[in-house]
Amino acid sequence: MTNTTHTNLIEVEITDLAFDGKAVGHIDGKVIFLKGGLPGETVLAEITRTKARYFNGITRKIIKKSDKRVDAVCSHFHECGGCTWLDLQYEDQLTYKQKQVNDCIERIGALKDVNILDIIGSKEVFHYRNKMEYSSNVTEDGFTLGLHSRGSYQDIFNLNECHISQKTDGELVKWMRAYIENNNLTVYDVQNHVGFIRFFMLRQTKQTNQLMVNVVTNYGDFPEVEKFVNEITQAFPFITTIIHSQNGQKSNIAIGETEATLYGPGYIEEKLSGKLFKITANSFFQTNSLQAEVLYQTGFDMLNPEPDDKVLDLYCGTGTIGILLADKVSEVVGVELVADAVEAAKLNAENNGVKNIQFYQGFVKEFLKSDFMKENNYNVAIIDPPRAGLNPKALKQLITLNPEKILYISCNPATFARDAQKLVDSGYDLPEIQPVDMFPHTMHIELASMFYKR
Ligand SMILES: C[S@@+](CC[C@H](N)C(=O)[O-])C[C@H]1O[C@@H](n2cnc3c(N)ncnc32)[C@H](O)[C@@H]1O
């Protein structure tokens, strides 16, 4: 190895940032992916893994600092798996996100002649998230409640502050930790599958000031439930609803098999572009409320809806996109897997006086080949799938349906590029893509794009 300087430490010049936010450099012609470090910096790194074509490592010391580096505002920055780029100034985060969209379109999609517009920055850069899942786990000394340590599925650190979630989250998490301790509640041991408290979820609206506390536990009644509700609502009078979700499954996900409302209506409501949307414990809702308005408006501007458009809103969640679009088109049909979200979507349409919309619960791939679709024609499809992108069968059926226009909103440029290539190969033009930043300080990227049948 050519550039060894200290025992076990290698000098590396950082040239780029990878998709997962890791710093990229080269040693002896091989790529090294490092935790820590920014482009333009020279660092001393420890190699943690050697593979045939690349190394993994950790930056131990920065020898030459980048002028793009800023002081990370959070005391948890070095341990937390959340904000990878809190030490990179925001304009440069946007530059790297833009570059990653460009790279995906070019390398994964192999698409040329696509105009990738300049990324739209987030209206709020701090305290923008309306939903957080705080996890717990047992430790040798007792338990922890907070967020995942960087790079770990099981290690949870005790969170005291967070600069992307709502300002009161840190106090609420500290309070819950003290409550667990003072009341001898047990915490779920993710290895041995015993113990009670699993997740402490907070959802807080931006435009209506409502706060949902959702405690996800193993099976069983919440001990001294009235005491818990009284004490937490006294400490935080702005809580508007409390849910107790039970999940006894080994897979460690923060979704209850059953839900009981302990306080308030059991849901919160957020305003987007003048309409009110009901959000239940498990239904998807864009996590950056203010920027969701920007994302949806960007998509609608690109779609340029016509009064006689018949629209499919696939992966519709609680119906936000379809409901906001309905008065500009002839009719909308929303499709969503989560039953809870479909119920919320129906109520959202009713509460907002939207009559030309229907919702169906099920898998998109099943819905697209249903009798309903054999009997009805839709000239516009809006697709907003999860990070995995479109299921290949769903994509094939969508192509068979042959809509004139497809608005594709994506939270993963890599799977988007894969799907975009198939759409283009199947007879669609993709003139432009608009990246929109919904997730400052993290490496996540959102984009909106329009496909037109040739
Ligand atoms: C990225 S969210 C978009 C939600 C909505 N369009 C919005 O903007 O709020 C993706 C949604 O797809 C749903 N979903 C995931 N897989 C699905 C499938 N195979 N069929 C139907 N819906 C699915 C999820 O439950 C989630 O609500």
The ligand as a Gaussian input file, in Angstrom:
#p B3LYP/6-31G(d) Opt

LIG

0 1
 C      -44.325000       6.755000      -0.640000
 S      -45.890000       6.375000       0.028000
 C      -46.917000       7.472000      -0.882000
 C      -48.223000       7.857000      -0.244000
 C      -48.982000       9.011000      -0.837000
 N      -48.936000       9.055000      -2.274000
 C      -48.563000      10.334000      -0.238000
 O      -47.975000      11.161000      -0.917000
 O      -48.811000      10.542000       0.957000
 C      -46.184000       4.795000      -0.625000
 C      -47.518000       4.163000      -0.231000
 O      -47.664000       2.936000      -0.931000
 C      -48.275000       1.975000      -0.087000
 N      -47.918000       0.684000      -0.655000
 C      -46.760000       0.014000      -0.525000
 N      -46.758000      -1.098000      -1.293000
 C      -47.954000      -1.125000      -1.944000
 C      -48.543000      -2.006000      -2.893000
 N      -47.879000      -3.068000      -3.341000
 N      -49.771000      -1.732000      -3.349000
 C      -50.442000      -0.623000      -2.902000
 N      -49.929000       0.257000      -2.009000
 C      -48.695000       0.019000      -1.532000
 C      -47.722000       2.307000       1.286000
 O      -48.571000       1.821000       2.303000
 C      -47.665000       3.845000       1.248000
 O      -48.870000       4.387000       1.723000

